[in-house]
Structure formats: C-alpha cells, structure tokens
Amino acid sequence: MKLKLIISAIGAFGLLFLTNTSCQKKTDCIAVVHCVDTLGSPKGGVDVRLFANVKTTTGGTVTADLKANAITGSDGQVKFTFKLPAIYDIKASLGTFTTASIIKLEEGKTIDKTVTIR
C-alpha cells in the first residue's frame, strides 16, 4: 500500500514537472511610444510610424516590410508588439509638426520611448 502511494506521488510530481511552462520565454518585443509637446503634456491624435530602413546591395536604401503605424490616444501613447527584436525609426506627425527618432526593441522586454512634437 505504501509503495503504491509513493509511486503515485512520484508520478504526480513528474507530471507536474513535465507540464510546467516556466521554461518557455516570452519573446514578444513591445514598444510604447509617448508623444508630448514642448511642455511635456501628452499629445493625442499623433500619427506614429515605426519602420526599418535597410541598405540594398547596390548601395541604396529601402524601407523593410516590418513596419507599423497607429494614432495616439488622449494619453499621448501608442503600443506596438513585434515578435523579434529590431531597431526601428520613429516618425511622429501632427499636422505640420514632425519628429523623428529611433527605438531599439529587445527580446521579451517593453521599451518606452518619449518623443517631443515640435
């Protein structure tokens, strides 16, 4: 009887060990872009574009397929999620005002970037 109990306990712990998902990494790369005015107040309605420029073999530059865009909410921020790390150019536009910056995304991390609309 004791032997069956011990074997059952070992089996239960083994099953628990094999189904534990703590070994799986969260690899999503999250970019949160905060758009503010020159006084530091959040700006809603800003068109934020993330894109990557890559060099061609002929020496030219093209925009890669990895790109995203969104409009900031009233809190002045927008969030993007990508599967792989990369370095993106940021272009934020509101009317005639445009700001450019860059953001480096890291695996499994959320990166915040603040850009000032001027």
C-alpha positions as protocol buffer text, in pm:
chain_id: "A"
residue {
  index: 1
  type: MET
  ca { x: 0 y: 0 z: 0 }
}
residue {
  index: 2
  type: LYS
  ca { x: 281 y: 239 z: 93 }
}
residue {
  index: 3
  type: LEU
  ca { x: 464 y: 153 z: -227 }
}
residue {
  index: 4
  type: LYS
  ca { x: 161 y: 245 z: -442 }
}
residue {
  index: 5
  type: LEU
  ca { x: 130 y: 578 z: -258 }
}
residue {
  index: 6
  type: ILE
  ca { x: 499 y: 659 z: -311 }
}
residue {
  index: 7
  type: ILE
  ca { x: 484 y: 564 z: -681 }
}
residue {
  index: 8
  type: SER
  ca { x: 168 y: 774 z: -726 }
}
residue {
  index: 9
  type: ALA
  ca { x: 334 y: 1073 z: -557 }
}
residue {
  index: 10
  type: ILE
  ca { x: 644 y: 1042 z: -776 }
}
residue {
  index: 11
  type: GLY
  ca { x: 423 y: 1014 z: -1086 }
}
residue {
  index: 12
  type: ALA
  ca { x: 224 y: 1323 z: -986 }
}
residue {
  index: 13
  type: PHE
  ca { x: 540 y: 1528 z: -927 }
}
residue {
  index: 14
  type: GLY
  ca { x: 685 y: 1401 z: -1256 }
}
residue {
  index: 15
  type: LEU
  ca { x: 373 y: 1503 z: -1445 }
}
residue {
  index: 16
  type: LEU
  ca { x: 377 y: 1844 z: -1280 }
}
residue {
  index: 17
  type: PHE
  ca { x: 745 y: 1887 z: -1367 }
}
residue {
  index: 18
  type: LEU
  ca { x: 688 y: 1796 z: -1733 }
}
residue {
  index: 19
  type: THR
  ca { x: 391 y: 2028 z: -1780 }
}
residue {
  index: 20
  type: ASN
  ca { x: 550 y: 2330 z: -1613 }
}
residue {
  index: 21
  type: THR
  ca { x: 576 y: 2611 z: -1872 }
}
residue {
  index: 22
  type: SER
  ca { x: 824 y: 2828 z: -1682 }
}
residue {
  index: 23
  type: CYS
  ca { x: 1096 y: 2728 z: -1929 }
}
residue {
  index: 24
  type: GLN
  ca { x: 917 y: 2899 z: -2216 }
}
residue {
  index: 25
  type: LYS
  ca { x: 1044 y: 3250 z: -2272 }
}
residue {
  index: 26
  type: LYS
  ca { x: 822 y: 3543 z: -2352 }
}
residue {
  index: 27
  type: THR
  ca { x: 987 y: 3670 z: -2668 }
}
residue {
  index: 28
  type: ASP
  ca { x: 747 y: 3947 z: -2772 }
}
residue {
  index: 29
  type: CYS
  ca { x: 913 y: 4285 z: -2814 }
}
residue {
  index: 30
  type: ILE
  ca { x: 688 y: 4571 z: -2707 }
}
residue {
  index: 31
  type: ALA
  ca { x: 739 y: 4936 z: -2800 }
}
residue {
  index: 32
  type: VAL
  ca { x: 544 y: 5206 z: -2617 }
}
residue {
  index: 33
  type: VAL
  ca { x: 584 y: 5548 z: -2778 }
}
residue {
  index: 34
  type: HIS
  ca { x: 482 y: 5851 z: -2569 }
}
residue {
  index: 35
  type: CYS
  ca { x: 419 y: 6173 z: -2764 }
}
residue {
  index: 36
  type: VAL
  ca { x: 440 y: 6501 z: -2572 }
}
residue {
  index: 37
  type: ASP
  ca { x: 451 y: 6870 z: -2658 }
}
residue {
  index: 38
  type: THR
  ca { x: 738 y: 7101 z: -2564 }
}
residue {
  index: 39
  type: LEU
  ca { x: 586 y: 7147 z: -2216 }
}
residue {
  index: 40
  type: GLY
  ca { x: 574 y: 6770 z: -2158 }
}
residue {
  index: 41
  type: SER
  ca { x: 195 y: 6739 z: -2190 }
}
residue {
  index: 42
  type: PRO
  ca { x: 63 y: 6428 z: -2370 }
}
residue {
  index: 43
  type: LYS
  ca { x: -49 y: 6485 z: -2731 }
}
residue {
  index: 44
  type: GLY
  ca { x: -338 y: 6283 z: -2869 }
}
residue {
  index: 45
  type: GLY
  ca { x: -405 y: 6232 z: -3239 }
}
residue {
  index: 46
  type: VAL
  ca { x: -38 y: 6195 z: -3334 }
}
residue {
  index: 47
  type: ASP
  ca { x: 32 y: 5963 z: -3630 }
}
residue {
  index: 48
  type: VAL
  ca { x: 319 y: 5739 z: -3514 }
}
residue {
  index: 49
  type: ARG
  ca { x: 500 y: 5522 z: -3769 }
}
residue {
  index: 50
  type: LEU
  ca { x: 767 y: 5262 z: -3694 }
}
residue {
  index: 51
  type: PHE
  ca { x: 975 y: 5136 z: -3985 }
}
residue {
  index: 52
  type: ALA
  ca { x: 1318 y: 4996 z: -4065 }
}
residue {
  index: 53
  type: ASN
  ca { x: 1538 y: 5125 z: -4344 }
}
residue {
  index: 54
  type: VAL
  ca { x: 1778 y: 4868 z: -4486 }
}
residue {
  index: 55
  type: LYS
  ca { x: 2062 y: 4905 z: -4732 }
}
residue {
  index: 56
  type: THR
  ca { x: 2049 y: 4722 z: -5062 }
}
residue {
  index: 57
  type: THR
  ca { x: 2340 y: 4551 z: -5233 }
}
residue {
  index: 58
  type: THR
  ca { x: 2356 y: 4840 z: -5481 }
}
residue {
  index: 59
  type: GLY
  ca { x: 2411 y: 5092 z: -5201 }
}
residue {
  index: 60
  type: GLY
  ca { x: 2058 y: 5229 z: -5193 }
}
residue {
  index: 61
  type: THR
  ca { x: 1814 y: 5230 z: -4902 }
}
residue {
  index: 62
  type: VAL
  ca { x: 1464 y: 5082 z: -4891 }
}
residue {
  index: 63
  type: THR
  ca { x: 1200 y: 5053 z: -4622 }
}
residue {
  index: 64
  type: ALA
  ca { x: 1172 y: 4694 z: -4497 }
}
residue {
  index: 65
  type: ASP
  ca { x: 844 y: 4507 z: -4478 }
}
residue {
  index: 66
  type: LEU
  ca { x: 849 y: 4532 z: -4099 }
}
residue {
  index: 67
  type: LYS
  ca { x: 656 y: 4846 z: -4026 }
}
residue {
  index: 68
  type: ALA
  ca { x: 360 y: 4960 z: -3820 }
}
residue {
  index: 69
  type: ASN
  ca { x: 160 y: 5274 z: -3757 }
}
residue {
  index: 70
  type: ALA
  ca { x: -108 y: 5393 z: -3515 }
}
residue {
  index: 71
  type: ILE
  ca { x: -264 y: 5712 z: -3378 }
}
residue {
  index: 72
  type: THR
  ca { x: -201 y: 5811 z: -3016 }
}
residue {
  index: 73
  type: GLY
  ca { x: -494 y: 5824 z: -2776 }
}
residue {
  index: 74
  type: SER
  ca { x: -571 y: 6113 z: -2544 }
}
residue {
  index: 75
  type: ASP
  ca { x: -295 y: 5986 z: -2313 }
}
residue {
  index: 76
  type: GLY
  ca { x: -41 y: 6054 z: -2589 }
}
residue {
  index: 77
  type: GLN
  ca { x: 80 y: 5698 z: -2621 }
}
residue {
  index: 78
  type: VAL
  ca { x: 65 y: 5408 z: -2862 }
}
residue {
  index: 79
  type: LYS
  ca { x: 180 y: 5048 z: -2818 }
}
residue {
  index: 80
  type: PHE
  ca { x: 330 y: 4813 z: -3079 }
}
residue {
  index: 81
  type: THR
  ca { x: 413 y: 4442 z: -3039 }
}
residue {
  index: 82
  type: PHE
  ca { x: 666 y: 4261 z: -3259 }
}
residue {
  index: 83
  type: LYS
  ca { x: 783 y: 3901 z: -3249 }
}
residue {
  index: 84
  type: LEU
  ca { x: 1155 y: 3973 z: -3299 }
}
residue {
  index: 85
  type: PRO
  ca { x: 1397 y: 4237 z: -3171 }
}
residue {
  index: 86
  type: ALA
  ca { x: 1497 y: 4514 z: -3412 }
}
residue {
  index: 87
  type: ILE
  ca { x: 1592 y: 4879 z: -3436 }
}
residue {
  index: 88
  type: TYR
  ca { x: 1313 y: 5095 z: -3575 }
}
residue {
  index: 89
  type: ASP
  ca { x: 1295 y: 5451 z: -3696 }
}
residue {
  index: 90
  type: ILE
  ca { x: 1009 y: 5651 z: -3547 }
}
residue {
  index: 91
  type: LYS
  ca { x: 826 y: 5925 z: -3734 }
}
residue {
  index: 92
  type: ALA
  ca { x: 560 y: 6110 z: -3534 }
}
residue {
  index: 93
  type: SER
  ca { x: 342 y: 6365 z: -3714 }
}
residue {
  index: 94
  type: LEU
  ca { x: 71 y: 6603 z: -3601 }
}
residue {
  index: 95
  type: GLY
  ca { x: -43 y: 6849 z: -3865 }
}
residue {
  index: 96
  type: THR
  ca { x: 267 y: 7028 z: -3993 }
}
residue {
  index: 97
  type: PHE
  ca { x: 480 y: 6915 z: -3697 }
}
residue {
  index: 98
  type: THR
  ca { x: 700 y: 6608 z: -3744 }
}
residue {
  index: 99
  type: THR
  ca { x: 956 y: 6446 z: -3516 }
}
residue {
  index: 100
  type: ALA
  ca { x: 1196 y: 6162 z: -3593 }
}
residue {
  index: 101
  type: SER
  ca { x: 1370 y: 5927 z: -3351 }
}
residue {
  index: 102
  type: ILE
  ca { x: 1476 y: 5562 z: -3313 }
}
residue {
  index: 103
  type: ILE
  ca { x: 1385 y: 5279 z: -3076 }
}
residue {
  index: 104
  type: LYS
  ca { x: 1574 y: 4955 z: -3010 }
}
residue {
  index: 105
  type: LEU
  ca { x: 1348 y: 4663 z: -2919 }
}
residue {
  index: 106
  type: GLU
  ca { x: 1483 y: 4379 z: -2706 }
}
residue {
  index: 107
  type: GLU
  ca { x: 1355 y: 4024 z: -2677 }
}
residue {
  index: 108
  type: GLY
  ca { x: 1094 y: 3981 z: -2406 }
}
residue {
  index: 109
  type: LYS
  ca { x: 1108 y: 4345 z: -2295 }
}
residue {
  index: 110
  type: THR
  ca { x: 887 y: 4653 z: -2308 }
}
residue {
  index: 111
  type: ILE
  ca { x: 1075 y: 4961 z: -2426 }
}
residue {
  index: 112
  type: ASP
  ca { x: 932 y: 5308 z: -2361 }
}
residue {
  index: 113
  type: LYS
  ca { x: 1032 y: 5597 z: -2584 }
}
residue {
  index: 114
  type: THR
  ca { x: 919 y: 5959 z: -2545 }
}
residue {
  index: 115
  type: VAL
  ca { x: 919 y: 6187 z: -2847 }
}
residue {
  index: 116
  type: THR
  ca { x: 854 y: 6561 z: -2839 }
}
residue {
  index: 117
  type: ILE
  ca { x: 629 y: 6702 z: -3110 }
}
residue {
  index: 118
  type: ARG
  ca { x: 770 y: 7037 z: -3226 }
}
